[in-house]
Amino acid sequence: MKKKSPVSFTNNLVHPVRTTIAAVVALLLARLLALPEVYWAPISAIVVMESTLGATLALSWRRLIGTALGSATGALLLGYFGPSLLAMQAAYLVSAFFVAFCALKNPLIALRG
C-alpha cells in the first residue's frame, strides 16, 4: 500500500476546510440577522461550494438567477390561476422540460440536487 505524501494530504484537506468555514460563517450570519429557519444557511453554503472561488461564484450567480426566475414565474402563475394544484403541476412539468432543453443546448448547465 502506497502512502500519500504530506503535501497531497494537505491539498485534499483544503476544500473540506473551506466548505466547513463557509457553512459556519453562513450559520453565524443567519443567527446574527435573526433569520427564520437558520439551518438553511449552512445547507445553502455547502450546496454551492466548489473547489475554487471562481467556480463557487459562478454557480452561486446561476442559482440566484434561477431562483429569481422561478419565484417570478411562480408569483405570476399564482396571480393568474390562484392556488390551483393542477396549475402548479403543469408549471413543474413545463419548468422541468425547459431546464432539460437548456441543458441539452448548453452542456455547462448542471442539474444538481
Helices and strands as residue ranges (DSSP letters): H 6-32, H 40-48, H 53-81, H 85-105
